[in-house]
Amino acid sequence: MPIKSFTAHLSEAFTRQHYVTIADAIKKVRHQHAGHPRADQLDTVLDALVGELGVAFKRDNPNFNETAFRNACKL
């Protein structure tokens, strides 16, 4: 399901805790694969995902802070 339609199907807006949970999951994946020989490729993919999520979340919630979310998703 594309990101556009993902947020369109939400019956209620995300809370701060939703955003924190998603950022923590992304950070956990980064941590688990940090020593992998292709960790840099995973980081590139995760950075793209974080960017797309940030845009979708901002569209859903004008007060959403994309920079804070991006920083929360890093190790």
N, CA, C and O of each residue as an XYZ file, in Angstrom:
300
protein
N       0.846     -1.173      0.000
C       0.000      0.000      0.000
C       0.893      1.239      0.000
O       1.743      1.380      0.880
N       0.719      2.128     -0.959
C       1.535      3.345     -0.997
C       1.315      4.202      0.253
O       0.266      4.135      0.894
N       2.321      5.003      0.581
C       2.253      5.864      1.764
C       1.048      6.786      1.688
O       0.378      6.998      2.699
N       0.753      7.341      0.516
C      -0.388      8.249      0.379
C      -1.665      7.613      0.896
O      -2.383      8.209      1.699
N      -1.946      6.409      0.439
C      -3.192      5.766      0.855
C      -3.104      5.233      2.277
O      -4.131      5.020      2.920
N      -1.892      5.015      2.775
C      -1.722      4.557      4.155
C      -2.321      5.559      5.131
O      -3.127      5.188      5.984
N      -1.938      6.813      5.014
C      -2.445      7.818      5.951
C      -3.902      8.147      5.668
O      -4.628      8.549      6.578
N      -4.340      7.987      4.442
C      -5.740      8.265      4.113
C      -6.676      7.271      4.770
O      -7.850      7.579      4.977
N      -6.189      6.090      5.101
C      -7.037      5.058      5.704
C      -7.020      5.065      7.223
O      -7.682      4.239      7.851
N      -6.277      5.979      7.819
C      -6.247      6.045      9.277
C      -7.555      6.636      9.779
O      -7.999      7.680      9.302
N      -8.169      5.961     10.746
C      -9.424      6.486     11.275
C      -9.168      7.549     12.332
O     -10.015      8.411     12.562
N      -8.018      7.496     12.970
C      -7.646      8.492     13.967
C      -6.211      8.925     13.685
O      -5.407      8.161     13.150
N      -5.912     10.148     14.052
C      -4.552     10.659     13.854
C      -3.577      9.914     14.762
O      -3.935      9.459     15.848
N      -2.361      9.804     14.297
C      -1.309      9.219     15.119
C      -1.048     10.124     16.316
O      -1.219     11.341     16.244
N      -0.641      9.520     17.392
C      -0.206     10.280     18.561
C       1.321     10.312     18.561
O       1.971      9.627     17.772
N       1.872     11.112     19.452
C       3.328     11.174     19.593
C       3.888      9.777     19.861
O       4.957      9.426     19.360
N       3.168      8.987     20.646
C       3.639      7.642     20.984
C       3.731      6.747     19.740
O       4.620      5.899     19.658
N       2.837      6.923     18.791
C       2.923      6.164     17.542
C       4.230      6.496     16.820
O       4.953      5.605     16.374
N       4.517      7.797     16.715
C       5.737      8.223     16.030
C       6.981      7.706     16.755
O       7.944      7.277     16.118
N       6.955      7.750     18.075
C       8.090      7.263     18.878
C       8.280      5.762     18.671
O       9.410      5.296     18.529
N       7.194      5.011     18.652
C       7.269      3.560     18.461
C       7.868      3.223     17.101
O       8.697      2.319     16.997
N       7.458      3.937     16.063
C       7.993      3.695     14.718
C       9.477      4.052     14.664
O      10.277      3.298     14.110
N       9.846      5.197     15.237
C      11.258      5.607     15.256
C      12.100      4.593     16.019
O      13.207      4.259     15.596
N      11.582      4.103     17.143
C      12.323      3.108     17.930
C      12.525      1.814     17.145
O      13.586      1.196     17.230
N      11.521      1.407     16.387
C      11.641      0.186     15.577
C      12.712      0.356     14.500
O      13.507     -0.554     14.263
N      12.734      1.503     13.860
C      13.742      1.767     12.833
C      15.133      1.795     13.453
O      16.079      1.235     12.900
N      15.251      2.450     14.601
C      16.535      2.510     15.294
C      16.997      1.109     15.706
O      18.186      0.798     15.631
N      16.063      0.273     16.139
C      16.394     -1.093     16.548
C      16.948     -1.895     15.365
O      17.921     -2.634     15.516
N      16.336     -1.752     14.202
C      16.823     -2.454     13.006
C      18.228     -1.968     12.660
O      19.099     -2.772     12.327
N      18.453     -0.655     12.739
C      19.801     -0.126     12.471
C      20.818     -0.749     13.429
O      21.896     -1.171     13.009
N      20.471     -0.804     14.712
C      21.374     -1.335     15.730
C      21.667     -2.820     15.495
O      22.814     -3.255     15.592
N      20.621     -3.593     15.185
C      20.784     -5.032     14.987
C      21.673     -5.356     13.797
O      22.305     -6.412     13.769
N      21.731     -4.476     12.827
C      22.500     -4.748     11.612
C      23.731     -3.863     11.474
O      24.338     -3.806     10.404
N      24.102     -3.177     12.542
C      25.217     -2.223     12.488
C      26.530     -2.866     12.052
O      27.312     -2.228     11.347
N      26.790     -4.088     12.445
C      28.050     -4.733     12.097
C      28.025     -5.499     10.792
O      29.040     -6.062     10.383
N      26.888     -5.527     10.138
C      26.740     -6.275      8.890
C      27.569     -5.614      7.787
O      27.669     -4.389      7.727
N      28.162     -6.435      6.915
C      28.984     -5.867      5.835
C      28.227     -4.888      4.928
O      28.839     -4.016      4.311
N      26.922     -5.027      4.848
C      26.138     -4.132      3.987
C      25.272     -3.166      4.804
O      24.221     -2.724      4.342
N      25.716     -2.850      5.998
C      24.958     -1.950      6.865
C      24.753     -0.583      6.218
O      23.725      0.060      6.430
N      25.732     -0.140      5.429
C      25.592      1.156      4.766
C      24.439      1.150      3.764
O      23.752      2.159      3.604
N      24.225      0.027      3.093
C      23.105     -0.084      2.159
C      21.780     -0.070      2.913
O      20.818      0.560      2.474
N      21.731     -0.761      4.043
C      20.524     -0.761      4.865
C      20.237      0.656      5.358
O      19.087      1.096      5.355
N      21.272      1.363      5.777
C      21.085      2.740      6.229
C      20.495      3.615      5.130
O      19.638      4.459      5.393
N      20.948      3.415      3.917
C      20.423      4.184      2.787
C      18.936      3.915      2.593
O      18.150      4.841      2.395
N      18.560      2.653      2.652
C      17.156      2.273      2.489
C      16.322      2.819      3.649
O      15.237      3.360      3.434
N      16.826      2.680      4.872
C      16.089      3.175      6.031
C      15.964      4.694      5.998
O      14.925      5.233      6.380
N      16.999      5.388      5.550
C      16.922      6.846      5.432
C      15.829      7.242      4.437
O      15.090      8.199      4.673
N      15.728      6.514      3.336
C      14.673      6.791      2.352
C      13.294      6.530      2.958
O      12.361      7.306      2.750
N      13.173      5.440      3.702
C      11.904      5.121      4.368
C      11.531      6.208      5.367
O      10.386      6.661      5.396
N      12.481      6.624      6.177
C      12.244      7.673      7.174
C      11.798      8.963      6.479
O      10.897      9.649      6.962
N      12.417      9.288      5.366
C      12.026     10.482      4.620
C      10.599     10.403      4.114
O       9.840     11.364      4.233
N      10.231      9.260      3.550
C       8.867      9.076      3.042
C       7.840      9.112      4.181
O       6.776      9.716      4.051
N       8.176      8.459      5.291
C       7.271      8.488      6.444
C       7.124      9.912      6.974
O       6.024     10.341      7.321
N       8.224     10.631      7.034
C       8.177     12.011      7.510
C       7.242     12.874      6.686
O       6.474     13.662      7.238
N       7.300     12.735      5.375
C       6.422     13.500      4.490
C       4.964     13.111      4.733
O       4.096     13.978      4.838
N       4.701     11.817      4.821
C       3.329     11.345      5.047
C       2.796     11.802      6.406
O       1.645     12.222      6.517
N       3.635     11.718      7.434
C       3.202     12.123      8.768
C       2.952     13.630      8.823
O       2.016     14.077      9.486
N       3.774     14.409      8.138
C       3.602     15.868      8.098
C       2.295     16.222      7.392
O       1.587     17.143      7.798
N       1.990     15.487      6.342
C       0.745     15.709      5.614
C      -0.455     15.389      6.518
O      -1.474     16.078      6.476
N      -0.320     14.349      7.323
C      -1.384     13.934      8.236
C      -1.503     14.886      9.427
O      -2.600     15.137      9.924
N      -0.355     15.414      9.880
C      -0.320     16.256     11.074
C       0.633     17.431     10.814
O       1.850     17.254     10.863
N       0.098     18.621     10.540
C       0.945     19.770     10.223
C       1.949     20.125     11.328
O       2.947     20.793     11.055
N       1.704     19.698     12.546
C       2.627     19.977     13.652
C       3.737     18.946     13.780
O       4.618     19.085     14.628
N       3.703     17.927     12.955
C       4.720     16.876     13.004
C       6.085     17.464     12.674
O       6.223     18.220     11.712
N       7.092     17.118     13.470
C       8.446     17.638     13.292
C       9.293     16.579     12.575
O       9.775     15.625     13.186
N       9.457     16.775     11.277
C      10.203     15.799     10.466
C      11.658     15.667     10.910
O      12.208     14.565     10.912
N      12.273     16.765     11.281
C      13.674     16.729     11.705
C      13.834     15.929     12.990
O      14.750     15.114     13.104
N      12.961     16.152     13.947
C      13.021     15.405     15.207
C      12.796     13.917     14.954
O      13.453     13.077     15.569
N      11.872     13.588     14.052
C      11.612     12.186     13.721
C      12.846     11.561     13.083
O      13.255     10.461     13.454
N      13.436     12.269     12.121
C      14.634     11.771     11.435
C      15.748     11.508     12.459
O      16.408     10.470     12.416
N      15.945     12.451     13.368
C      16.982     12.286     14.395
C      16.674     11.132     15.341
O      17.586     10.435     15.785
N      15.400     10.925     15.651
C      15.002      9.838     16.548
C      15.220      8.465     15.920
O      15.324      7.467     16.633
N      15.289      8.410     14.607
C      15.473      7.138     13.904
C      16.943      6.746     13.734
O      17.243      5.667     13.222
N      17.838      7.603     14.153
C      19.274      7.319     14.046
C      19.794      6.693     15.309
O      19.179      6.818     16.368
N      20.941      6.007     15.209
C      21.553      5.391     16.383
C      22.154      6.441     17.281
O      22.717      6.112     18.325
